[in-house]
């Protein structure tokens, strides 16, 4: 009896490993990356957001640094793009610095109301490279 039980564990274990490999090998998401420029120059700092079409659409986003962004895991589909950007990263200001003045906030280069925000892109299987010029 012990021999039969011992051999029974091998096929069950093998099936479990094969099922895990099959699930791990399937991916429902793709990577999205690209460049964002303002008048042909890399956007120094900002954020890109992808809003899935339809009600309750999923949201994905990433930071933009020196004109580059990368979103590692997005399901294929249609998305509305929103980009905001500044000429540098946000500045942390202490109360003392605010009283003394002289700390300059980043200048907005792309606002939410920019006319190019809201354009639709189609994310497809494989790696997607999407570039935007504002």
C-alpha positions as CSV (number, residue, x, y, z in Angstrom):
1,X,0.0,0.0,0.0
2,X,2.8,2.4,0.8
3,X,4.3,1.9,-2.7
4,X,1.1,2.7,-4.5
5,X,0.5,5.9,-2.4
6,X,4.1,7.0,-3.0
7,X,3.7,6.7,-6.8
8,X,0.3,8.4,-6.7
9,X,1.9,11.6,-5.4
10,X,4.2,12.0,-8.4
11,X,1.5,12.4,-11.1
12,X,-0.5,14.7,-8.8
13,X,2.6,16.8,-8.1
14,X,3.5,16.8,-11.8
15,X,0.0,18.0,-12.7
16,X,0.2,20.8,-10.1
17,X,3.5,22.0,-11.5
18,X,2.3,21.9,-15.1
19,X,-0.8,23.9,-14.2
20,X,1.3,26.5,-12.4
21,X,3.6,26.8,-15.4
22,X,0.7,27.2,-17.8
23,X,-0.9,29.9,-15.7
24,X,2.4,31.8,-15.2
25,X,3.1,31.6,-18.9
26,X,-0.2,33.3,-19.9
27,X,-0.3,37.1,-19.5
28,X,-3.4,39.2,-20.0
29,X,-1.3,42.4,-19.9
30,X,1.3,44.2,-22.0
31,X,4.0,46.8,-21.4
32,X,3.5,50.4,-22.6
33,X,6.3,52.9,-22.8
34,X,7.4,55.8,-24.9
35,X,8.4,59.5,-25.0
36,X,6.6,62.7,-24.2
37,X,7.8,65.9,-25.7
38,X,6.7,69.6,-25.5
39,X,7.5,71.4,-28.7
40,X,9.9,68.7,-29.6
41,X,11.8,68.8,-26.3
42,X,11.6,66.0,-23.7
43,X,9.1,66.8,-20.9
44,X,11.3,67.2,-17.8
45,X,8.7,65.8,-15.3
46,X,5.1,64.7,-15.3
47,X,2.5,62.0,-15.2
48,X,0.7,59.9,-17.9
49,X,-2.6,58.3,-17.2
50,X,-4.6,55.7,-19.2
51,X,-8.3,55.4,-18.5
52,X,-10.0,52.4,-19.9
53,X,-13.0,53.1,-22.1
54,X,-16.5,52.5,-20.8
55,X,-17.9,53.0,-17.4
56,X,-15.7,51.6,-14.6
57,X,-12.7,51.4,-16.9
58,X,-9.4,50.6,-15.2
59,X,-6.8,53.3,-14.7
60,X,-3.1,52.9,-15.2
61,X,-0.3,55.5,-15.0
62,X,3.3,56.3,-14.6
63,X,5.7,59.1,-13.8
64,X,7.4,60.8,-16.8
65,X,11.0,61.7,-16.2
66,X,13.2,63.3,-18.9
67,X,10.5,62.6,-21.4
68,X,10.3,58.9,-20.8
69,X,7.7,56.7,-19.2
70,X,7.0,53.0,-18.8
71,X,3.8,51.2,-17.6
72,X,4.7,47.6,-17.2
73,X,1.3,45.9,-17.0
74,X,-1.8,47.1,-19.0
75,X,-4.6,44.9,-20.4
76,X,-5.1,45.4,-24.2
77,X,-7.9,47.7,-25.1
78,X,-8.9,51.3,-25.8
79,X,-7.7,54.0,-23.4
80,X,-8.1,57.7,-23.0
81,X,-4.7,59.4,-22.4
82,X,-4.1,62.2,-19.9
83,X,-0.7,63.9,-19.5
84,X,0.3,66.6,-17.1
85,X,3.8,68.0,-16.9
86,X,6.1,70.6,-15.3
87,X,9.5,71.9,-16.0
88,X,10.8,70.0,-12.9
89,X,9.6,67.8,-10.0
90,X,7.5,69.1,-7.2
91,X,9.4,71.1,-4.6
92,X,9.0,70.3,-0.9
93,X,8.8,73.6,0.9
94,X,9.1,74.0,4.7
95,X,7.0,76.6,6.5
96,X,10.3,78.6,7.1
97,X,11.1,78.6,3.4
98,X,7.6,79.7,2.5
99,X,7.9,82.7,4.9
100,X,11.3,83.7,3.5
101,X,10.2,83.3,-0.1
102,X,12.6,82.7,-2.9
103,X,11.5,79.1,-3.5
104,X,10.2,78.8,-7.0
105,X,7.5,76.2,-7.8
106,X,7.7,74.1,-11.0
107,X,6.1,75.8,-14.0
108,X,3.2,73.9,-15.5
109,X,3.9,72.9,-19.1
110,X,0.9,70.6,-19.7
111,X,-2.3,71.0,-17.8
112,X,-5.3,68.7,-17.6
113,X,-7.3,71.1,-19.8
114,X,-4.7,70.8,-22.6
115,X,-6.5,70.2,-25.9
116,X,-4.5,67.0,-26.7
117,X,-5.6,65.3,-23.4
118,X,-8.4,62.9,-23.9
119,X,-7.1,61.3,-27.1
120,X,-7.8,57.6,-27.5
121,X,-5.1,55.0,-28.0
122,X,-5.5,51.3,-28.7
123,X,-3.2,49.0,-26.7
124,X,-2.6,45.7,-28.4
125,X,-0.8,42.5,-27.6
126,X,3.0,42.6,-27.4
127,X,5.1,45.6,-26.4
128,X,3.5,49.0,-27.2
129,X,5.6,52.1,-27.8
130,X,3.5,55.3,-27.7
131,X,5.0,58.7,-28.2
132,X,3.2,62.0,-27.5
133,X,4.2,65.6,-28.5
134,X,2.3,68.4,-26.8
